[in-house]
């Protein structure tokens, strides 16, 4: 039987938690990739990469099927609210006043935030994180 020091046990637990936190957006990334493939009607990786680049340049012109209507974005937010809230917190979205974002209701604020979170996740996908 091998005994471990208590401090070694604590460090192992912290390392496992960090690994879990780093991969916290995997489900969100995978779902976005699937939505993009569905929008493009192809699973070609090069086409998806080109679409992500185009979307990041002009999200209004290049839309993701399933995230076009506000109701779709709201459903997406509800599905991934913990990840989206964490991501928005990391980019200091909640420090901005809703009126500065032209959102005057909670619903509008959630839609704007979800759009920003989608862009951030697509940036992660594009950079390979």
N, C-alpha and C positions, 0 to 999 in steps of 0.2 A: 504494500500500500504506500502510495506516494503522498506526502503531506505538502500542502501549499501554504505559503505565508499569506496572511489576510490581505496585505497590500498588493500582492500579485493577483489575488483573486479579484480585487476591486479594479485593478488596471485592465484585466481581461474583460470585465463587464463593460467598462467604459469604451474599449476598443470595439466590442460587438455593437454597442449602441451607435457609435460613429458610423460603422459600416451600414447599419440599418437606415440611419438618417441620410446618408449619401445616395442610397438607392430608393428613396422615398417617392420619387416622381416616376418610377418605372411604369406603373399602371397608367398613369396620365399620359406619358410619352407613347406607350403602345397604343392606347385608345386613339390618340391624335393621329398616329401613323395609319391606323386602320381607316379612320375617317378620310384621310387624304387619299389613300388608295381607292376608297369607295368613290370619292369625288373624281379622281382621275380615271377610274375604271381600269387601272393597271397596277401591278405590284412591282414595276420596274423601279429600281432604287435610284437611278440617275434622274428619271422623270420626277420622282418624289423630291429629290434634292433641289431640282430646278424650281419646282412649285414652291417649296419652302422659302427659297431665296426670293422668288417673286412675291410671295405673300408678305414677307417681312418688309419689302420695299413699298408695297401698296396693298394693304389688307382689304380695302374696299373693292378693288378691281379683281382680286384673286380671292374667292371665297371658298371655304371648306364646307362641303355638303354635310348637313347635320349641325352646323354652327352658323347658319345664316340668319334665322329669325331669333328675336329676343327670347322667345319661349324655349327654343333649342338651347340657347346659351344658358338660360336659367336652369334647365334640366341638367345640363353638363355641370354647372356649378354645384347643384345639389348632389350629384353623383361623386364629385371630387372636392367637396367643400373644404375638407381638412387640408388637403394638399394645396389647393388654390389659396386658401387663407394664409398658409405658411409661406408660400411663394410671394404673395403680395406683401406680406410683412417684411420679407427679406429685401424687397426692392423699394421699401418705404412708401408704398401706395397709400397706406392709411394715414400718412402724415399730410396728404394733400386734402384741401377742402373740397367737398363734393361740388360746390358751386363753381370751383375752378375747372372741374371736369365736365361741366354742363349737365350734371345729374342732380335733379331736384327731388328725387324720391329714392327710397331704399332700393326699389326694383331697378331703377336706372343705374344706381351706384354699383349694384351687383353685376349688371350687364357690362358696364365699363371695366370693372375689375376683372371679370372673366375674360374679356377680350385682351386685356393687358397680360393676364396670366398665360393665355394661349400663345401670345407673341413671345413671352419669355421662355416657355417650354419649347417652342419651335427654334428659338435661338440656341437652347441647350442641345437640341437634336442636331442642328446644323453644325455646331462646334464639336459634336461627338461626346459631350459630357453625359 
